[in-house]
Amino acid sequence: MPRKAAQGTELLRVEHQVPMMCLQAREPSQMGIASPASSANICNVVLMRYGELEEGIDVLDGDGNLVGSSKIAARHALLETALTRVVLPMPILVLPPIVMSVLEKTALLQARPRLLLPVQSLVCLAAFGLALPLAISLFPQMSEAMKANPVRGVGPS
């Protein structure tokens, strides 16, 4: 019986040390999470819109009449879409940890630790709500080409 108690204490001591070592060794960085997500988003945009790269997209004049199609305009649109997809997860990955580190120090959350999860959920929800409009507003929905510099590759459809 004393032997089991000694083993139990050793196991208890080891169990307390392992989580601390895991936290120190495996703590992922925010950039380590964002890079694969951004790469996947870029690949998704290129694969799903590959037809637009080959055929071009419609080019309209100021009145909305079809002028032709342009592969260069398609490339420009895909680049903007890919950059939007790269920016989209950034507020979601950056804002909640910053906001929660400030909020966790407040007297309200220190006195009521059960509120941490609901508050963190609301902060994440707010970050999601902010991220999409922010990413979409980076580029105009319709780009313009100057008449002095006509878009190369424009031709009849």
C-alpha positions in Angstrom: 0.0 0.0 0.0 2.7 2.6 0.8 4.2 1.8 -2.6 1.1 2.8 -4.4 0.9 6.1 -2.5 4.5 6.9 -3.4 3.7 6.2 -7.1 0.6 8.3 -6.9 2.6 11.2 -5.5 5.2 10.9 -8.2 2.5 10.8 -10.9 0.8 13.8 -9.4 4.1 15.7 -9.5 4.7 14.7 -13.1 1.2 15.6 -14.1 1.7 19.2 -12.8 5.0 19.5 -14.7 3.8 18.2 -18.1 1.2 20.9 -18.8 3.7 23.7 -18.0 6.2 22.2 -20.4 3.6 21.8 -23.1 2.5 25.4 -22.7 6.1 26.6 -23.0 7.0 24.4 -25.9 3.9 24.3 -28.1 2.4 27.8 -27.8 1.6 28.7 -31.5 2.1 32.2 -32.8 -0.6 34.1 -34.5 1.4 34.3 -37.7 1.8 30.6 -37.7 -1.9 30.2 -37.9 -2.5 33.0 -40.4 0.0 31.8 -43.1 -1.7 28.4 -43.9 -5.1 30.0 -43.9 -4.0 32.8 -46.2 -2.3 30.3 -48.5 -5.4 28.2 -48.7 -7.6 31.2 -49.4 -5.3 32.3 -52.3 -5.3 28.8 -53.8 -9.0 28.6 -53.5 -9.5 32.0 -55.3 -7.2 31.0 -58.1 -8.7 27.5 -58.6 -12.3 28.6 -58.4 -11.8 31.6 -60.8 -9.3 30.0 -63.2 -11.9 30.3 -66.0 -11.9 34.0 -65.6 -8.1 34.1 -66.0 -8.3 32.2 -69.2 -11.4 33.9 -70.7 -11.2 37.3 -69.1 -14.0 39.3 -67.4 -16.5 41.7 -68.9 -15.4 45.3 -69.3 -18.1 47.9 -69.1 -18.1 51.6 -70.2 -19.4 54.4 -68.0 -23.0 53.8 -68.9 -22.8 50.1 -68.1 -22.6 48.9 -71.7 -20.4 45.9 -72.5 -17.2 46.9 -74.3 -15.5 43.6 -74.3 -13.6 41.2 -72.1 -10.1 41.5 -70.6 -7.7 38.9 -69.1 -5.7 41.7 -67.5 -8.8 43.0 -65.7 -9.5 39.4 -64.6 -5.9 39.1 -63.2 -6.3 42.5 -61.4 -9.7 41.4 -59.9 -8.2 38.0 -58.8 -5.3 39.8 -57.1 -7.6 42.1 -55.2 -9.8 39.2 -54.2 -6.8 37.2 -53.0 -5.5 40.1 -51.0 -9.0 40.6 -49.5 -8.9 36.9 -48.4 -5.5 37.4 -46.8 -6.7 40.4 -44.8 -10.0 38.8 -43.8 -8.8 36.6 -40.9 -6.4 39.2 -39.5 -8.8 41.1 -37.2 -10.2 37.7 -36.0 -6.7 36.5 -35.1 -5.4 39.7 -33.6 -8.3 41.6 -31.9 -9.7 38.9 -29.4 -6.3 38.2 -27.7 -5.6 41.9 -27.3 -9.0 42.8 -26.0 -9.3 39.8 -23.7 -5.9 40.5 -22.2 -7.2 43.9 -21.2 -10.6 42.7 -20.1 -9.2 39.8 -18.0 -7.5 42.3 -15.7 -10.8 44.1 -14.9 -12.3 43.6 -11.4 -15.6 42.3 -12.9 -14.0 39.3 -14.6 -11.5 38.6 -11.9 -14.4 38.4 -9.4 -16.6 36.4 -11.8 -14.4 33.9 -13.8 -17.5 32.2 -15.1 -18.1 35.3 -17.3 -14.8 34.8 -19.2 -16.3 32.4 -21.8 -19.4 34.5 -22.6 -17.2 37.7 -22.8 -14.7 36.0 -25.0 -17.5 34.7 -27.2 -18.9 38.3 -27.6 -15.4 39.7 -28.4 -14.9 37.0 -31.1 -18.4 37.7 -32.5 -17.5 41.4 -32.7 -14.2 40.6 -34.4 -16.1 38.5 -37.0 -18.6 41.3 -37.5 -15.8 43.8 -38.0 -13.5 41.6 -40.2 -15.8 41.1 -43.3 -16.8 44.7 -43.9 -13.2 45.8 -43.3 -11.8 43.3 -45.8 -14.5 44.0 -48.4 -13.9 47.8 -48.2 -10.2 47.6 -49.0 -10.9 47.6 -52.8 -13.7 49.2 -54.9 -16.4 46.8 -56.1 -15.9 48.1 -59.7 -12.5 49.2 -60.9 -12.0 51.9 -63.5 -9.5 52.0 -66.4 -8.4 55.4 -67.7 -9.2 56.2 -71.4 -5.7 57.7 -71.8 -4.3 54.3 -70.7 -6.6 51.7 -72.3 -6.6 48.3 -70.8 -4.6 46.0 -73.0 -6.3 42.8 -74.0 -9.7 44.3 -74.4 -11.5 43.0 -77.4 -15.0 41.9 -78.5 -16.5 39.1 -76.6 
